[in-house]
Amino acid sequence: MENNQEPLLIKRYSSRRLYNTQTSEYTTLEDLADIVKSGQSIKVVDRETGEDLTRELLVRIIINNESAGLPVLPVDILMKMVQSYKEDSLAIIPKFFEATYSILNQSQSEFMKNVSNPVKGWVEFQKSQQEYLSNMFPFWNQPQNGSHKDIDPKKPNQGQSDLEAVKLQMTELQKKIDKLQG
């Protein structure tokens, strides 16, 4: 977690009960899941040995969510994760997950910013897709000036004509894809 506050200390007793040292109360796995979802980090330790059990508890929360009909991890990804425990490249997997979640969080916040101004968001998306296509397929014929019009986020009443332009662009792209495939 990226917050700078001390993690909430949870002690697990031999009876497997979890004790929240901040509230001085026993707590449940569901309560701890809510705490983590709110952004607070936790640290779970065995009361008698002091062993850090945080990873085990977080995995159990994930298992409970997956079993409760809230699946996030596809079976093929889970299989690949299990397979990765035998590979020499195991050290890169945590960094991969960290980078992936960082990108996901950044994309999600960018998406939320663009929801307030969908036209501006569409323009930025369109430019990034054109840049992507140009880099991936240098032989791809880019539309000539005038064959499509860019959406101007400063002009709010572009509505229907913009939709028609997007449909036309999608049709042209589909034709090019079909030509490349066939």
N, C-alpha and C positions, 0 to 999 in steps of 0.2 A: 504494500500500500504506500501511497505517496504522502499520506498525511504525517506531520511531524510529531504528533502526540504519542505518548507512551501507549503501548498496546494494553488493552484490557486484560488483566490477569485472571485466568480461569483455572481453578484447581480441580483435578479429577480424583475422586476418592476411590478406594479399593472396591466399593460397591458400584463403581462406574458412574456415580452421580457427579454432576458438574456444579461447581460452586463459584459464583460470581463474587470476586473479592471486593469489587466496587460497591455493590448493593448489599453485600453480606446475605445473599439468598441463593438457594439452589436454583438452577436454571435448566432449560431444556435445549436440545439441539436446534429446535426451531427458533427459539429466542436468540441463540447465538448466530444463526443464519441471518436473522433480521438485523442484528448488530453489524455484521460484516457487510450486508447489503447497504447499510446506511453510510458506509465508508470508514467505520472504526476498525482498527486492526485489533486482533486478539492474540493472546499467547496462552496456550493450554499446557499445563504441566501436571505430572503425576505428583500428588500431594506427598507421598512417602519418599519417592526416589528423586524427584525433581526433573525427571526425564521430560524433554519437550515432546508433547503429543499434538502440537498444532497441526502438522501436516495430516496426521491420521484423522483428526476431527474434521478438517476441511474436506478431505476426501469422502468422509462419511456423509457430510452435508450434501455434497454433489451426488452421491449415490442415492440418498433419500429423495432429492429433487428429480433425478432421472427415473426413479421407481414410482414417483407420485404423479407421473403423467406430464412432467415438465422436461422432456428430453431436449438436450442441447447438442449432445455429442452423438453423431451418427455412428452406427456399429462399425463401419469400415475404419473410421478414425480411431475408435477404441481398440480395434484389432491392431492397427498400426502402432498405437501407443504400447500395447503389450509386446509386440514384436521388437520395438525399439530398445527394450530393456536388455536385449542380448547383443546389441550392436556396439561397436566402438564409438560411434558418433553420439552416444547418449549425452555427452556433455553439452552439445549444441541445442538440445531440445528445450531446456528451460529458457535459454535466450530467445529461441524461436517463439515460444509462447508469450514471453514478455513483449517482444517486438510486435507480434500479431495483435495482442490486446491493446497495445499503444496505438497501433494504426486503426484498430476498430473504434477505440474511444475518440480518436481525432476525427475519423470519418463521421461518427455519430454526431459530434458537436458541430462539424461543418454542415451536415445535413440539417440539423435543427436550426442553424443560422439561416440557411437557405429557405426553410419553410416559410419564414416571414416575408421573403421576397422571391417567389418561385421563378419569376422571369430572369432575375439576376442569377439564380442558381442554375437555371437551364442554360444560360449563356456560358457560364463557367464550365458546366458539364460538357457542353457541345465543344468548347475549345479544347478541353482536356482529351476528349475522345478523338478529335481531329489530330491533335498532337501525337496521341498514342498510335493511331493508324499510320500517320506519316513516319513515325520511328520504326514501327513493326513492318510496314509494307511500303518501302520507298518507291516501288513501282506503281503504287495505287494512284490513280488519276484523281487529283483534288479538283473539286468543282471550280470552274473558271468564274471570274468576277461576274456577277449578275445571274449565275445559274441558281443561286440560292441567296436568300437574304438573312443577315444576322438579326437577331432580336435585340432591340435596344431597350435596356432596362429602364431608361429614362422616359420611355413612351408607354404609359400604362394601357392604352386602348389598342393594343395590337392583336388581341384575342384570336378571332377566327382565322385571319390571314396567316398568323403565325402557326396555328395548328395545321393549316393546309400546307404550309412550307415544310413543316416537320414531317408530315405524311409523305410529301413528295421526296424529301431527303431519305426517308426510310425505304421507300420504294426503290430509289436509285441505288442505295446501299445493298438492298436485297438482290437486285439485278447483278451488281458487281460480285457479290458473294457467290451467287449461282454460277456466274461465268468462271470464277476461279475454281470452283468445285468441279465443274463439268468440262 
